[in-house]
Amino acid sequence: MPVSRSSVRLRLVDLDAAFAALPGLTERVAQRRMAEAVAAALDERVPLLVHAPTGVGKSLGYLVPVAAAGRRAIVATATKALQSQLVERDLPRLAAVFGTTSALALGRANYACLAKMDALVAATRLAATATEERALELVAWAAGSETGSRLDAPAGVRDDAWDLVATAGEECPGQKGCAFHARCFAERARQQARGVDVVVTNHHLLLLELELRALAEAPGVMLPEADVVVVDEAHRLADHAADLYGVTVTAARVGRAGAAADAAGKAVGLRTDWARRLRARWEQAAARLAPGPVLPGSAAAADLAGVLVPLAHEAQAAAAALRDLGDAGEEVEAAVHAARRRLAGLARDLVRLTDPDPPPDPPPAGDAARAPEPRSSTHGAHAPGVASAQRMPMRRRYSTGALAVWVEETRAGGRSVRSALVEPGAVLDELLWSRVPTAVACSATLAVAGDLELAARTLGVDAPATVVAASPFDFRNNALLYVPRGIPAPSSAGFQTAAERELQGLVEASHGRALVLCTSWRAVESFAAALAGLPYELLVQGDDTAARLAARFRDEVASVLVATRTFFEGFDVPGESLSLLVLDRLPFPRPDDPLLAERGRRVEAAGGSRFGEVWLPAAAVSLQQALGRLVRSETDRGVMAVLDRRLADAGYRAPLLASLPPAPLTRSLEDVRAFLAE
């Protein structure tokens, strides 16, 4: 629905004054339009969706009206890069002018754990492995750190070393069970975030917070109470919700649940071997499962139930064995309670995977009041009725929607069972749009063909206010879209050879200065080999870290970088170094993607089009992301080349082209050479 302007008119003077107070800020029409819409949403308490392409300045587009109105906000992003931009660049500007205070809130696993480090030091007094030695270096760092945050840790910290000094939420015994709680880095960070105006976090932590608030009917469980929630990079929110509210079972998870039971039993003098028993049962039984999707009512579903149900019974038996261990002291009781919770959660998820499409089952009255106590809360004491974030009670109460379930083969040849919520919109509606006073979702790639209807449906928001901003960049004069006419269709046998030949001609015309994005690793290898003979520095994803590759590409102007979908987002190199962007083919999702396949199956069952309603919109968003790497500032110019004739020839080309910036389309390589020679 269009944005109401009645209250905006009253705030125009305030917004103009607020933007004028920020030194060095270039006035942008689209940014002001977005800010007006945010101000209206704050006044009228309505949901707002904003498509704001690169260059609009969307972060200040929502931060300035929030600050000018004196509102408290939670801002959730999908990437650490945007979190860093907000915390290090945008929010300090507001602090200097408006006195806006801010903090970055991360999940517990992002902070060093004092208890775990103490145990590590004790366990390695006589000898330590190479990984433990690296972890002990982190212990020394943490002793002098004010934050204990991984963001502040020494560069190059490996995941295996960090795992030895950090604790996931499900492992934390909380205030009652931890002798280090008063000095806990994670708890200190949460307390500091409680008094600020703007808290920056990620989608995952926001979704967990919303879950806990709904379950407990209480505000501010892990994050502070706020007047507005802003979801930036919102094109990723539905996928994050689908993943978070799904269920995953791996050999490692089964083993950890058993190990927690063994450790709790050992603390009271019992000798058990639940870790070995549970893991052995899983590995022996799961080996019979064939990788691939598990459709309801199929033979694969029956095989899966035959594996998971007995394991669930075994996990329940382990939990029951820990039920009556007598008075063992507060710390031991906390460990026993945590082990039983983990086992019960595993059993519940195993059963959930055997019934991925249950009928709607509204929660019974008083369910929230009967929810188990959490391990800890950011209030410094246990809040009645609030469940632990990592237990994800929403799966029991809210996720009655269908799951897409599939079996994966691990690198070691084992099996894992994964699932995701097929349609997360209903959950997002109940937790976000229907509960938060004002919620704003924005992204540079939220609209498809200039329309936000699909985004609204995917995100589960009904009749939101909407803004589709135009790019402030002059694409008509500064960019060219090239789709070669002579390359066969990607399904043809001669496609790769013709594409390599076309790529060589393009890179020679641009004298390097090219980012080549590929939809598969096979294409990366093929294109890198084809470019190896050209006189330009060749950078290939995998040869170095993404950050170092980006820096080298920026500094060496005549270089060529070949990379995969990983570089579709977050790669920001304005200037001459990136004058040619090449995409090997239209970025349709993988045909064997189990979640999208299940969505497509349900769309077709309802009489819709699997291709038009699932695959094509997904490709349109990915295409925007990939080609959006080229023009990053007002002075950037260059060529966007898509080596897939379907973009110009296919009957479904219209929504794809309408989703792209308005650069002229050419089928002639000579036009490209002339443009790059200007």
C-alpha positions in Angstrom: 0.0 0.0 0.0 1.3 3.5 -0.6 3.0 5.3 2.3 0.7 7.7 4.1 2.0 11.3 4.0 -0.2 12.9 6.6 2.1 12.5 9.5 5.2 12.8 7.3 4.4 16.4 6.4 4.6 17.2 10.1 8.0 15.7 10.3 9.6 17.0 7.1 11.1 20.0 8.9 12.5 17.8 11.6 14.0 15.3 9.1 15.4 18.1 7.0 17.1 19.6 10.1 18.4 16.1 11.1 20.0 15.4 7.8 21.3 19.0 7.6 23.0 18.5 10.9 25.2 15.6 9.6 28.3 17.1 8.1 29.5 16.1 4.7 26.3 14.3 3.8 25.3 14.5 0.1 21.5 15.1 -0.3 19.9 12.1 -2.0 16.2 12.2 -3.0 15.7 8.5 -2.6 17.3 8.5 0.8 14.9 11.3 2.0 12.0 9.5 0.5 12.9 6.4 2.5 13.4 8.5 5.7 10.0 10.0 5.3 8.5 6.5 4.9 10.3 5.3 8.1 9.1 8.4 10.0 5.5 7.7 8.9 5.8 4.0 9.9 7.0 5.1 13.3 4.1 7.5 13.8 1.4 5.2 12.4 2.9 1.9 13.8 2.7 0.1 10.5 5.1 -2.4 8.8 7.2 -1.0 6.1 9.1 -2.7 3.2 11.8 -0.7 1.4 13.7 -1.6 -1.8 16.7 0.7 -1.7 19.4 0.0 -4.3 23.1 0.6 -3.8 23.8 4.3 -3.5 20.5 5.3 -1.8 22.2 5.3 1.6 19.6 3.1 3.3 21.3 2.8 6.6 21.1 6.5 7.3 17.7 6.4 5.6 16.4 4.5 8.6 18.8 5.6 11.3 18.2 9.3 11.0 14.4 9.3 11.4 14.8 6.9 14.3 17.3 9.2 16.0 15.3 12.3 15.2 12.2 10.8 16.7 14.1 9.7 19.9 13.2 6.0 19.4 15.1 3.0 20.5 15.8 0.5 17.8 17.2 -3.0 17.1 18.9 -3.3 13.7 19.5 -6.8 12.4 21.7 -7.5 9.4 22.6 -10.7 7.5 26.4 -9.9 7.2 29.2 -8.9 9.5 30.3 -6.4 6.9 27.2 -4.3 7.3 27.3 -4.7 11.0 30.8 -3.2 10.9 29.7 -0.4 8.7 26.9 0.5 11.1 29.0 0.3 14.2 32.2 1.9 12.9 30.9 4.5 10.5 27.2 5.3 10.5 26.3 5.2 14.2 29.3 7.3 15.3 28.1 10.0 12.9 24.8 10.0 14.7 26.5 9.9 18.1 28.4 13.1 17.3 25.3 15.0 16.3 22.3 13.5 18.2 24.2 11.8 21.1 22.8 8.4 19.9 24.3 5.5 21.9 24.8 2.1 20.3 26.1 -1.4 20.9 26.8 -4.6 18.9 25.0 -7.7 20.3 26.3 -11.1 19.3 25.4 -14.7 20.1 27.1 -16.3 23.1 29.4 -18.4 20.9 31.1 -15.2 19.7 32.5 -14.5 23.2 35.3 -16.3 25.0 34.0 -18.4 27.9 35.9 -18.0 31.2 34.7 -21.4 32.5 35.7 -23.2 29.4 39.2 -21.5 29.3 39.7 -22.4 32.9 38.9 -26.0 32.1 41.2 -26.0 29.1 44.2 -24.7 31.1 43.6 -27.4 33.7 43.3 -30.1 31.1 46.5 -29.1 29.3 49.0 -28.7 32.2 50.9 -31.9 31.1 50.5 -31.9 27.3 48.5 -30.1 24.6 47.7 -30.7 21.0 48.5 -28.2 18.3 44.9 -27.0 18.3 44.9 -26.7 22.1 48.2 -24.7 21.9 46.4 -22.2 19.6 43.5 -22.1 22.0 45.8 -21.4 24.9 47.1 -18.4 23.0 43.5 -17.2 22.9 43.3 -17.7 26.7 46.3 -15.4 27.1 44.6 -12.8 24.8 41.3 -13.0 26.7 43.1 -12.3 30.0 43.8 -8.8 28.8 40.7 -8.3 26.7 37.9 -6.0 27.7 35.3 -7.6 25.5 36.3 -11.2 24.9 34.7 -10.9 21.5 35.9 -12.8 18.5 35.8 -9.6 16.6 38.6 -8.3 18.8 40.6 -11.5 18.8 43.9 -11.7 17.0 43.6 -12.0 13.2 43.4 -15.5 11.7 41.7 -17.3 14.6 40.8 -20.8 13.4 37.4 -22.2 14.2 38.7 -25.3 15.8 40.8 -23.3 18.3 37.9 -20.8 19.0 35.5 -23.7 19.7 37.8 -24.8 22.6 37.4 -21.4 24.3 33.8 -20.5 23.5 30.5 -21.9 24.6 27.3 -22.3 22.6 24.1 -21.3 24.4 23.0 -24.8 24.8 26.2 -25.7 26.7 26.1 -22.7 29.1 24.9 -23.6 32.6 23.8 -20.0 33.3 24.0 -17.9 36.4 23.2 -20.7 38.9 25.7 -23.2 37.5 28.7 -21.1 36.6 31.3 -19.7 39.0 32.4 -17.2 36.4 29.0 -15.7 35.6 29.7 -12.3 37.3 32.7 -11.8 35.0 31.1 -13.4 31.9 32.0 -11.6 28.7 28.7 -12.4 27.0 26.6 -11.3 30.0 28.6 -8.1 30.3 28.0 -7.3 26.6 24.3 -7.9 27.0 24.1 -5.7 30.0 25.9 -2.9 28.2 23.5 -3.2 25.3 20.5 -2.7 27.6 20.9 1.0 28.0 21.7 2.1 24.5 19.5 3.7 21.8 20.4 1.4 18.9 21.5 -2.3 19.2 23.0 -3.9 16.1 22.7 -7.6 15.8 22.3 -10.4 13.2 19.2 -12.1 11.8 19.8 -15.2 13.8 19.9 -13.6 17.2 16.9 -11.4 16.4 14.8 -14.4 15.4 15.8 -16.2 18.6 14.9 -13.1 20.6 11.5 -12.8 19.0 10.9 -16.5 19.7 11.6 -16.1 23.4 9.5 -13.0 23.7 6.6 -14.8 22.1 7.0 -17.8 24.3 7.4 -15.9 27.6 5.1 -13.0 26.7 7.9 -10.9 28.1 10.0 -8.1 26.4 13.8 -7.8 26.3 15.0 -11.3 26.9 18.4 -11.3 25.1 18.1 -8.0 23.4 16.7 -4.8 25.0 13.1 -3.6 24.4 12.8 -1.4 21.4 10.3 0.8 19.7 11.3 -0.3 16.2 13.0 -3.3 14.7 14.8 -2.7 11.4 15.7 -5.8 9.3 18.4 -4.8 6.9 19.5 -7.2 4.1 15.9 -8.5 4.5 16.1 -10.5 1.3 17.9 -13.1 3.5 15.5 -13.1 6.4 13.0 -15.7 5.2 15.8 -18.2 4.4 17.4 -17.6 7.8 14.0 -18.2 9.5 13.4 -21.4 7.4 16.8 -22.7 8.4 16.6 -21.7 12.1 13.2 -23.2 12.6 14.1 -26.4 10.9 15.7 -29.4 12.5 19.2 -30.8 12.0 20.6 -34.1 13.3 24.2 -35.0 12.8 26.6 -37.6 14.4 28.3 -34.8 16.2 25.0 -33.6 17.8 24.1 -37.1 18.8 27.5 -37.6 20.3 27.4 -34.2 22.2 24.1 -35.1 23.7 25.5 -38.4 25.0 28.7 -36.8 26.2 26.7 -34.3 28.2 24.8 -37.2 29.9 28.1 -39.0 30.6 29.6 -35.9 32.1 26.6 -35.3 34.3 26.6 -38.9 35.5 30.4 -38.8 36.2 29.8 -35.8 38.4 27.7 -37.9 40.8 29.8 -41.0 40.5 28.0 -42.9 37.7 29.9 -44.6 34.9 27.9 -44.4 31.7 28.7 -44.7 28.0 25.8 -42.8 26.4 28.0 -41.0 24.0 29.4 -44.2 22.5 26.0 -45.9 22.5 24.0 -43.1 20.9 26.7 -42.3 18.3 27.2 -45.9 17.4 23.4 -46.4 17.0 23.2 -43.3 14.8 26.2 -44.2 12.6 25.1 -47.8 12.0 21.5 -47.0 11.3 22.0 -43.8 9.3 24.5 -45.5 7.0 21.4 -47.1 5.4 19.9 -43.8 4.4 20.2 -42.7 0.8 21.2 -39.0 0.3 18.4 -36.9 -1.2 15.0 -35.4 -0.4 12.6 -37.3 1.9 9.0 -36.8 0.7 6.1 -37.5 3.0 4.7 -41.0 2.5 7.7 -42.2 0.5 9.9 -45.2 1.0 12.6 -42.8 2.1 10.4 -41.4 4.8 9.7 -44.9 6.1 13.5 -45.7 6.1 14.1 -42.4 8.0 11.5 -43.2 10.6 13.1 -46.6 11.1 16.4 -44.9 12.0 15.2 -41.9 14.0 12.4 -43.4 16.2 14.6 -46.0 18.0 17.3 -43.3 18.5 14.7 -41.0 20.0 13.7 -43.7 22.5 17.4 -44.2 23.4 17.8 -40.5 24.0 14.7 -40.5 26.2 16.1 -43.4 28.1 19.3 -41.5 28.8 17.4 -38.5 30.0 15.3 -40.7 32.3 18.4 -42.2 33.8 19.5 -38.7 34.9 16.2 -37.8 36.4 16.7 -39.0 40.0 20.3 -38.4 41.0 19.7 -37.1 44.4 21.0 -33.9 46.0 24.3 -33.3 44.2 24.9 -29.6 44.7 23.9 -26.6 42.7 26.6 -26.8 40.0 26.1 -30.5 39.4 22.3 -30.1 39.3 22.7 -27.4 36.7 24.9 -29.8 34.5 22.4 -32.6 34.9 19.5 -30.3 34.0 21.4 -29.0 30.9 22.2 -32.6 29.8 18.5 -33.7 30.2 17.4 -30.7 28.2 19.8 -31.5 25.4 18.7 -35.1 25.3 15.0 -34.2 25.4 15.6 -31.6 22.6 17.3 -34.3 20.5 14.5 -36.8 21.0 11.9 -34.2 20.2 13.7 -33.2 17.0 14.1 -36.8 15.9 10.4 -37.4 16.2 9.7 -34.1 14.5 11.7 -35.2 11.4 9.5 -38.3 11.1 6.3 -36.1 10.9 7.4 -33.1 8.7 3.9 -32.1 7.7 1.8 -32.1 10.8 -1.7 -30.5 10.9 -2.0 -27.1 12.5 -2.0 -27.5 16.3 -2.5 -24.2 18.3 -0.7 -24.1 21.6 -2.8 -25.0 24.6 -3.7 -22.3 27.1 -0.9 -21.7 29.6 1.8 -23.2 27.5 4.0 -20.2 28.0 3.6 -20.3 31.7 4.7 -24.0 31.8 7.8 -23.3 29.7 11.0 -24.4 31.5 13.3 -22.0 33.2 16.3 -20.7 31.2 19.9 -21.1 32.1 20.4 -17.4 32.2 18.9 -14.0 31.2 20.3 -10.6 30.5 18.5 -9.3 33.6 21.0 -11.0 35.8 18.5 -13.4 37.2 16.2 -16.1 35.9 13.1 -14.7 34.3 10.1 -17.1 34.8 8.8 -18.7 31.7 11.7 -17.8 29.4 13.2 -20.8 27.7 16.8 -21.0 26.6 17.5 -19.5 23.2 19.4 -22.5 21.8 16.6 -24.9 22.8 14.4 -23.3 20.2 11.0 -24.1 21.9 9.4 -22.4 18.9 9.8 -25.7 17.1 7.3 -27.1 19.5 4.9 -24.2 19.8 5.1 -22.4 16.5 6.6 -24.6 13.8 3.6 -26.6 13.0 4.2 -25.6 9.4 5.7 -28.2 7.0 9.4 -29.0 6.9 11.3 -29.9 3.8 13.5 -32.9 4.9 16.6 -34.3 3.2 19.6 -36.5 3.9 23.1 -35.3 3.2 26.3 -37.3 2.8 29.1 -35.8 5.0 32.7 -35.3 3.8 33.6 -38.4 5.8 31.0 -40.5 4.1 28.5 -40.4 7.0 25.0 -39.1 7.0 23.2 -36.0 8.4 19.5 -35.3 8.3 18.5 -31.7 7.7 15.3 -29.8 7.3 13.9 -26.3 6.8 10.6 -24.6 7.2 8.9 -24.6 3.8 7.0 -21.4 4.3 8.4 -19.3 7.1 6.1 -16.3 6.5 3.4 -17.4 9.0 6.0 -17.6 11.8 7.5 -14.2 10.9 4.0 -12.7 10.9 3.3 -14.0 14.4 6.7 -13.1 15.9 7.7 -9.9 14.1 5.0 -8.1 12.2 2.1 -8.8 14.6 4.1 -8.1 17.8 6.6 -5.4 17.2 5.2 -1.8 17.3 7.0 -0.9 14.1 9.0 -3.2 11.9 11.0 -2.1 8.8 12.5 -4.5 6.3 14.8 -3.1 3.7 17.3 -4.4 1.2 19.0 -3.4 -2.1 17.5 -6.5 -3.7 14.1 -6.8 -2.1 11.9 -6.1 -5.1 11.4 -8.3 -8.2 10.6 -6.4 -11.4 10.1 -3.3 -9.3 7.4 -4.9 -7.2 7.3 -5.9 -3.5 4.3 -8.2 -3.6 6.5 -11.4 -3.6 8.7 -10.1 -0.8 5.6 -9.3 1.4 4.2 -12.8 0.8 7.6 -14.5 1.5 8.1 -12.4 4.7 4.6 -13.0 5.9 3.6 -9.4 6.2 0.0 -8.3 5.2 -0.6 -4.9 3.5 2.6 -3.2 4.4 3.6 0.3 3.5 6.1 0.1 0.6 8.9 2.1 -1.0 10.6 1.1 -4.2 13.4 3.6 -4.6 15.2 4.2 -7.9 19.0 4.0 -8.1 20.7 7.4 -7.8 23.4 6.2 -10.3 23.2 7.1 -14.0 23.1 3.6 -15.4 21.9 4.8 -18.8 25.1 6.7 -19.5 27.6 4.9 -17.2 26.8 1.3 -17.7 26.1 -1.2 -20.5 24.4 -4.6 -20.3 25.8 -7.1 -22.8 24.3 -10.5 -23.7 26.2 -12.1 -26.5 24.1 -13.5 -29.4 26.5 -16.1 -30.7 26.9 -18.3 -27.6 24.8 -21.5 -27.5 22.3 -22.1 -24.7 23.9 -23.2 -21.4 22.4 -26.7 -21.8 24.3 -27.1 -25.1 27.5 -29.1 -25.4 29.4 -26.2 -26.9 28.4 -23.6 -24.3 31.5 -23.7 -22.1 34.0 -23.5 -25.0 32.1 -20.6 -26.6 31.7 -18.8 -23.2 35.5 -19.1 -22.6 36.2 -17.6 -26.0 33.8 -14.8 -25.3 35.3 -14.1 -21.9 38.8 -13.8 -23.3 37.6 -11.2 -25.8 35.8 -9.3 -23.1 38.8 -9.3 -20.7 41.1 -8.2 -23.5 38.7 -5.3 -24.3 38.7 -4.2 -20.7 42.4 -4.6 -20.2 41.8 -6.7 -17.1 39.8 -4.8 -14.5 37.3 -7.7 -14.5 35.3 -9.6 -11.9 34.1 -13.0 -13.3 31.3 -14.5 -11.3 30.5 -18.2 -11.8 27.5 -20.3 -10.7 29.7 -23.4 -10.1 33.2 -24.3 -9.1 33.6 -26.2 -12.3 33.1 -22.9 -14.2 35.7 -21.2 -12.0 38.3 -23.8 -12.9 37.4 -23.7 -16.6 37.4 -19.9 -16.8 40.6 -19.5 -14.8 42.4 -21.9 -17.2 41.0 -20.0 -20.2 42.4 -16.7 -18.8 45.7 -18.0 -17.6 47.5 -17.0 -20.9 46.4 -13.3 -20.8 48.8 -10.7 -19.6 46.8 -9.8 -16.5 47.2 -10.8 -12.9 44.8 -13.7 -12.3 43.2 -14.1 -8.9 41.1 -17.1 -8.2 38.8 -17.8 -5.3 40.4 -20.4 -3.0 43.9 -19.1 -3.6 43.6 -16.7 -0.7 41.0 -15.4 1.7 38.1 -13.3 0.3 39.3 -10.2 2.1 42.9 -10.5 0.7 41.6 -11.3 -2.8 39.4 -8.2 -2.7 42.3 -6.0 -1.5 44.6 -7.3 -4.2 42.0 -6.9 -6.9 41.5 -3.3 -5.7 45.2 -2.4 -5.6 46.2 -4.2 -8.9 44.0 -2.3 -11.4 44.6 -4.6 -14.3 43.8 -7.8 -12.5 41.0 -10.3 -13.1 39.3 -12.1 -10.2 37.3 -15.3 -10.9 34.9 -16.4 -8.1 31.7 -18.1 -7.2 28.4 -17.0 -5.7 30.2 -16.2 -2.5 31.1 -12.9 -4.1 27.6 -12.1 -5.2 27.1 -10.1 -2.0 29.5 -8.0 0.2 32.1 -7.5 -2.5 32.6 -3.7 -2.7 35.3 -2.4 -5.1 34.4 1.1 -6.5 36.6 2.7 -9.1 38.5 1.7 -12.2 39.7 -1.7 -10.9 36.2 -3.1 -11.6 35.1 -2.0 -15.1 33.8 -5.3 -16.4 31.6 -7.7 -14.5 30.9 -11.1 -16.2 28.3 -13.6 -15.1 28.6 -17.1 -16.7 24.9 -17.9 -16.7 21.6 -16.9 -15.2 21.8 -17.8 -11.4 18.9 -20.1 -11.1 19.0 -22.1 -7.9 20.3 -25.7 -8.0 17.6 -28.0 -9.4 18.3 -30.4 -6.5 17.9 -27.7 -3.8 15.6 -29.7 -1.4 13.9 -26.6 0.2 13.0 -24.9 -3.1 12.0 -28.2 -4.7 9.5 -28.7 -1.9 8.2 -25.2 -2.2 7.8 -25.7 -5.9 6.0 -29.0 -5.4 3.5 -27.3 -3.1 3.0 -24.4 -5.5 2.2 -26.8 -8.3 -0.1 -28.8 -6.1 -2.0 -25.6 -5.4 -2.3 -24.9 -9.2 0.6 -22.5 -9.5 3.8 -22.5 -11.5 6.9 -24.0 -9.9 9.2 -22.1 -12.3 7.3 -18.7 -12.3 6.7 -18.5 -8.6 9.8 -20.1 -7.1 12.7 -20.5 -9.5 12.4 -17.3 -11.5 12.0 -14.9 -8.6 15.0 -16.5 -6.9 17.1 -16.0 -10.0 15.9 -12.4 -10.3 17.2 -11.6 -6.8 20.5 -13.4 -7.4 20.9 -11.6 -10.7 20.5 -8.2 -9.0 23.0 -9.1 -6.3 25.6 -10.3 -8.8 25.4 -7.4 -11.3 25.1 -5.0 -8.4 28.8 -5.5 -7.8 29.7 -3.2 -10.8 28.5 0.3 -10.1 29.2 1.3 -6.5 29.4 5.1 -6.7 28.3 8.1 -8.8 31.5 8.0 -10.9 31.8 4.3 -11.6 31.2 3.1 -15.1 31.5 -0.3 -16.8 30.0 -3.3 -18.5 27.7 -6.0 -17.1 28.1 -9.1 -19.3 25.9 -12.1 -18.9 27.1 -15.0 -21.1 23.6 -16.6 -21.2 21.5 -15.7 -24.2 18.3 -16.6 -22.2 18.4 -13.2 -20.5 17.7 -11.5 -23.9 15.9 -14.3 -25.8 13.8 -16.4 -23.4 10.1 -15.9 -23.0 10.6 -15.3 -19.3 13.2 -12.5 -19.8 10.9 -9.6 -18.9 10.8 -9.9 -15.1 14.6 -10.5 -15.1 15.4 -7.5 -17.2 12.9 -5.4 -15.2 14.7 -6.3 -12.0 18.0 -4.8 -13.3 19.1 -1.2 -13.3 18.2 0.6 -16.6 21.5 0.1 -18.4 21.2 -0.1 -22.3 21.2 -3.7 -23.6 23.5 -4.6 -26.5 24.2 -7.9 -28.2 27.3 -6.6 -29.9 30.9 -7.1 -28.7 31.9 -4.1 -30.8 29.6 -1.9 -28.7 31.3 -3.2 -25.6 34.8 -2.4 -27.0 33.7 1.1 -27.9 32.1 1.7 -24.5 35.2 0.5 -22.6 37.5 2.6 -24.9 35.7 5.9 -24.0 
